[in-house]
Amino acid sequence: MKIQKHLSITGSSSISWKDAITRAIEEASKSIDYLSGVDIIRQYATISGNKIENYIVDLDIAFTIDKSRK
């Protein structure tokens, strides 16, 4: 049986929401093994003047539990 855990993480980028998602997953993969899925919970942004300054995403990432790990 495959068991998965879920974590909520937040990512940000000054470029785009897609970049914020990509960066968050890349950063999470540095310390979490067996990433298996992502659910985009919320997208929002901060504005400075009349331009978007920062794209922010709240994500739910899933990863598989390694049962053989001790």
Residue pairs with C-beta under 8 A, 6 or more apart in sequence:
2 64
3 64
3 65
3 67
4 36
4 37
4 62
4 63
4 64
4 65
5 62
5 63
5 65
6 60
6 61
6 62
7 28
7 32
7 60
7 61
7 63
8 41
8 58
8 59
8 60
9 24
9 28
9 58
9 59
9 61
10 24
10 56
10 57
10 58
10 59
11 20
11 21
11 23
11 24
11 25
11 27
11 56
11 57
11 59
12 20
12 23
12 54
12 55
12 56
12 57
13 19
13 20
13 23
13 54
13 55
14 53
14 54
14 55
15 55
16 55
17 43
17 55
17 57
19 55
20 55
20 56
20 57
21 38
21 40
21 57
21 59
24 57
24 59
25 35
25 38
25 59
25 61
28 35
28 61
29 35
32 61
32 63
33 63
33 66
34 63
34 64
34 65
34 66
35 61
35 62
35 63
36 62
36 63
36 64
37 61
37 62
38 59
38 60
38 61
38 62
39 59
39 60
39 61
39 62
40 57
40 58
40 59
41 57
41 58
41 59
41 60
42 57
42 58
43 55
43 56
43 57
43 58
44 56
45 52
45 53
45 54
45 55
45 56
46 52
46 53
46 54
46 56
47 53
